[in-house]
C-alpha cells in the first residue's frame, strides 16, 4: 500500500506560503485577509472552520469569521466585497437555508471568490486544486488511465472533472444513483469519491492496484468520516489517501494559495511583480 499523504505535502506548501505572506506584509504593507461567511452550525463545518483559522494564524493571513442570520447573508457578502482590506471571501457550505446557495456564491465578487464557486470564477476551486496537487506530488499518472469521479457536487466532483477533462484525461463522473456502480467503478484505474455518504464505496468497486482518493466528508457519531468502507484500507495493493490527512489539509492550503494570489494583485498595483 502506498499512502497519499496530503498533510506532508501541505507542510511544504505552508512553508512557501509563509514566506510569501511575510514579503507582502513587510515589504508592501499588504496584509492578506480571508473573510468567511457562515449561517447555521454543524460538526463538519465547525471542524473545517477551525482548520482554516489555525492555518491562517500559522502563515499570518488574517481570518475573519462572520456568523450571520440567513436574512443578513447577501448584505454581509456585499459589504465584504466593498472592503479593500478583504482579499478573499468564502461562503461556508452548507448554508442553513440551502436555497440561498446559488445566490450567495454568485454574490461574491469575482476577484475575491477564492473558493471558485461563482459563475465567473477566477480561481480554481480549492478541493479540486488540492486533489490535482496530490496526484502530482506523488507522481500519479492520469494520462491513459480510466479516471472515475463519484459525486457531481460543486465543491469537488464538478470542478475536478472539468479541470481534468480540460487537461485531456479520460474522466467519467458518477453518483450514487448510477446503475451498476460496482461494475463501472471496478474498471477504474483512478477513483476519486466525494459524496459525503459513509461506506458508499465498497471493496468490490475498487480495481486491483487502483489509486483511491477519498474526498468525502460526513459526520457519523460525532466523527468525520469519508466515503470508503473500512475493509478497503486493509488492502496492500492500493495507492490511497489516509483516513485523516489526505485531501483535507491540501484543500486548506489551496484555499490560502488563492487568497495569497488575490493579495499579490494588490501588491502588483503598488509596483511589486516578483513575490
Buried (B, 14 or more C-beta within 10 A) or exposed (E): EEBBBBBBBBEEBBEEBBEBBEBBBEEBEBBBBBBBBBBBEEEBBEEBBEBBBEBBEEBBBBBBEBBBEBEBBBEBBEBBBEEEEBBBBBBBBBBBBEEBBEEBBBBBBBBBBBBBBBEEBBBBBBBBBBBBBBBEBBEBEBEEBBBBBBBBBBBBBBBBBBBBBEEEBBBBBBBEEBEEBEEBBBEBBBBBBBBBBBBBBBBEBBBEEBBBBBBBBBBEEEEBBBBBBEEBBEBEEBBBBBEEBBBBBBBBBBBBBBBBBBBBEBBBEEEBEEB
